[in-house]
Amino acid sequence: MKIKVMRKVRSMGLMALLGLMAGMWTGCSVNPVSGMPEVTLVSAKQEQELGDEEAKKVAEQMGLLDDNQFAPYLTQLGQRLAEQSPRKDVAYQFYQVDMAEPNAFALPGGYVYVTRGLLSLVNSEDELAGVVGHEIGHVAARHTVQRISRQGPFALLTNLVAGITGLVSPMVGSIIGGAGEFAQSLVFSPYSRGQESEADKVGQEMSANAGWDPAALSTFLNTLEREVELKSKGPRKPSFFDSHPATPHRVAKTAEHAKELTRASRSPISASREAFLARLDGLVVGQRAANGIIKGQTFLHPDFNFLVQFPEKWQIENSPQRILAAAPDGEAAVVLGAAAEGNDPLDGARAVEKATKSTDIVSKTQTVTINGLSAAHTQLEADGKVTLDITWIAHGGLIYQVVGLAPTKKFDTLQAVFNSVAHSFRPLSATERANIKEKRIRLVKARAGESIEALATRTSSAWKAEEIAVVNGLKSTVKLTEGQVIKVAVEEPYK
């Protein structure tokens, strides 16, 4: 969670999209990639406006990495590919998403994203060019717009507002900031087999024309497939293959197409594979402490110096805007975020009063003390169906808001649970703060004939041998060579 203060209710996203829908027209144009005429509900101008709006949501809801070393490199690589794009009427932009899962996606208007989880699996500049080229291919072929056009305006709008645990009401949305995430419905909605094949093809052609090995895309897809298979043994979050469906022949097909292409003679940006891997040194894998860490049922935020405990067996999700814990049956939730700046917890109540246009919330709020911190508490009923238990806690110049919500008919059985979560909020002890760690990629050199398992032990890698093999694109039984550079994950104290 990256603490952000809710200064006003953000309903502009929905209004902007409604405006776009109202301005849609049915027309025929020529697709830049296929060269074939196509019917679309979205003009080029509207496509750009839609992309601009959704890009803001990606930044707010997923979070971007501001890496002074890698970001300029990603832009340089992306722009070199974009020079070869068959579509020239968009200004391509390239970003890193602060997301642990391996994914890459594109939005209308030229926005291309890769996650830090995906970067940890890349083993060469050619592979990264293949992935980025593939996403440019989706933009160039207007695949996202085609999905919108096929759905139509009404189908599109059904994804705009999704409720926490199905509890949807204007008041709930105003208090917790809303849960509509149209950007994510675009990001994780799968492409068709034909669209994937077309993006693979045009991406490989751009890579070859820009001087990179077009066969590297199939190499990376193979690594990614191995990673998905490895992680499928347990709970899994959305990844690249959710939005880019794999087919049995996809790796072979991209490898075969690469043989038909002529690679331009251009020097890579990174002088060698080792130079490319050096750009990944220090990349956080898994949870990033700057966003807060989930340990079991406890959430700890070292930068904002607080801890909160959630109920056993509740699923916890951490996002840039809020922490959400959902009950196993999906009918209750607790949402934690920042409501206001200051030291008076009643400012949180005042912010909600303003957001909901109510006049009696502050008067019904009682001041309390929680673990030595000034706090305030109240309960609200939303539309006669949902009851909210709200606690505001002043800490470190911010007013934190802990909202428990459940169907009114079940609220009495959950009130003690909500109270327990709110009253678990407290500052971190010095020991708790010092014990917060995160995993980072570090590069190590192998010894002649060393096994991956022996290297994992020698380097105290947080990744087991099987994961090291997958992440480095190696067979688990391979014998390493002297000086071979290998990526491992090392658990380090958060500074």
Steps between C-alpha positions, in 0.01 A plus 500: 500500500635838401318742728292752306263747663146510364444873443183453296287224363618386161195448287660667201624169356147371451377833366787523253431152369128570475594803295713287274219251454257777414738624231555162336416454139497197274747534217725307267876538489805307378693305764868609500627142546266282295430760233138386507195723553340472844195641675576673828296689757804699613674769298876559526437811711267314734749214521766743622263659750402159633866398529588822683220442752583136560873573531421719801318205658793266439730744678258542791371146539806294407789741557798583280870463574705817468836336433758756395720226354259266324220737395710695243632171364149358458393817320804485271430137412128564451548803278748312281234234450225759448698645209423173321130493593257489208289750692636854528201700628563428871774619734625184669590517870666231710471435874590253774211384717560434869348153483660175620319281247651458151294700256517743211211691348406795285224759513343691212700801387847345525547426870720191546578345839723224637491386863802447723383139530543456126838676496636250752443223239668676207852382418603717206428828328365301204237336723388833644478643148281205403258563786482878448468451124209263558318764706567769238348253255176498700489880491588516131227250409247679726419175679382665822268725303370197312407336832311814604327522163388135519367543853312819422433787740268317739726199545787740560317685774423182694867481598526857625366445851583186695419485870716381784361149571202586283384780731437785261351836589584866431575562868738205527679613185534853636645385831751238384585670174308268269606168357434553130816406310427513129872509427542156656205360305689602187835378628384151594233444236650241263582561137377262233735245348504698178589824679780329691642352182483838327675679792768230512561535127518880484701515823760258366523695176555825690768332714685370194480834321632676812799265522390247763464122470133424417541143630543635853123539540450124479785451749333733747156344450654164587650645821169662590311176440741320735449771764121477477519122530728530805273752673175324408558256785367763741278814501575723203421856399435621144800467271602547136328183385164614641485789255718331235369142475762236423437242230685170456666625183575861597865454600568285192313743274699804614825304469405400145402854400833633630680285240319689224622841619821687424655669801626853438863569583480732800689499828296416810450761769664273758847393387459142625264264680688572822457875445126448453468287814686767696201727437285254699733482798313615811151456347251408774323168451188409694371751754657845498553642850441856381138395439467315829546131573242229571627239749235240561199704612704805599565805284809706586598828335857604587490845337177604671583311819186302572371146536149359473374145556231341282279200587619144446419351158401839355662571164714815501577710192740794494456773238647849462180658630378267774528170685204267460429192712205286392320235704517140373133509398548829317220673691707727722812708458733744674656785301791706632622821339584864568206741521660836581810679620530632854485392861127524574322168429173690458647639177443151362133521592482847347651368175238225480225748586611715209538204262156360577334842535377401845450740789499279809803269480727712720227546762453121522873429529661424836865574579702211643862403561662200326843389618581853610382655173212746464210337318130534422229246426154483347262270314303580186233320305516522121177468304348272764705203381857556618627613839844657538712508814747789460799588716732792432846495659744793509862392456807666352316798353238288322149387586464129426155363428406141589164399351327173579203427278245221489135443409287664766332172586840347586669804648442415868691174464798683349516814712751347744723399209501853358573642845792261545660606170469872576640458852799299373632813323819620672851634428773247424753409765868554418546123472204458265631780280852353491369153408321613185680359196445476127642281224716654231664362189875468539746377240750233595771319304490122486792267558611249239276192506284639781139381516215746537411345835858548627497861378169563678649372826827690462326833429222456761248556224138556599413319177527124500700325230195437279404869505858609426502267199174643364587865562833457323358300210706192590432131542499403865765230437749725319859527620604865512818641350769708667390863531151439360276783625190373680204688650408406857268658754655617825299599806631831630400739780284786376682830518 
